[in-house]
Amino acid sequence: MRILDRIIPIIGAASGQSANQLGCEKAPALIESLLRAGSKSSQEKSADWSRFMWQETITCTTSLRQLAALPAVADFCLQLATFTQKLATQYPQLLVMGGDHAVAMGTWSGIVQAYAPRGPLGLIWVDAHLDSHTPDDTESGNIHGMPLASLLGQGDVLLTQILSPKPKFKPQHVVVIGARSYEPVEVERLQSLGVRVYWMRDIERLGIAAIFTEAVEYLTATTVGIGMSIDLDAFDPHDVPAVSAPEPHGIFLGSFLAATNVLKSLVALEITEFNPTLPGSEQTAQAVLQLMNRLL
Ligand SMILES: [Mn+2]
């Protein structure tokens, strides 16, 4: 095995402006410091943390919020996309550590561009929310409610045309897992496009392992690789508390971790919405390390 095949580069995406409250911009520095300390306190005793290599942290610097921040968020996402595109051509796997979930528009625009000569990618979007608003139908104005619509080509051109004018994913190449809090306009958008959604009630009925298996089978049939974008609010707030927009009755972290063996060699992983300024930050940081180690 070549050394580059073993190393997993990490990009920090320090963005907090697009969430309902600030704080997520502090997550990359915290996780980086835990990794530099060798993660001795991690519950993942057998983990080889040396395979992770922190490359760079990109910061979204605007002091504006909501839609006023959109041009700055788009600039930041373009910068992030340029990095992820480069790394995805050099390494078989990479990790983006957010940041609020708006960073997804940068992460996946770059990775999809890198894989374009090989073929389309599939995306598993793990989230309590659907993130499928556009600037025209958002009630809050928070851009972290828009990344999935943007990646599917809907919304402001500054967000939908990062690196390329084309939609980043075809609707049939996207699967949402864990949704339980949304507006009707988002459900209508995803349904009319034909995006498959596994609701929280489906997870309660079938179990997360069965859903992973089905999702992987569905996406593998028509794509050349699968990526995963995790919004930590998908998990039950008892397990993963320090998130910007917690929603009760989520996925149990233990069940999720136990089922990750179904997800073989993701092309990339993104972990978002960790807000270290909120209570339960230490427990949430541990969850991030566990997810990194099991999914990559
Ligand atoms: Mn989200």
Residues whose N, C-alpha, C, O or C-beta is under 5 A from the ligand:
A	BS01	MN	H101 D127 D131 H144 D231
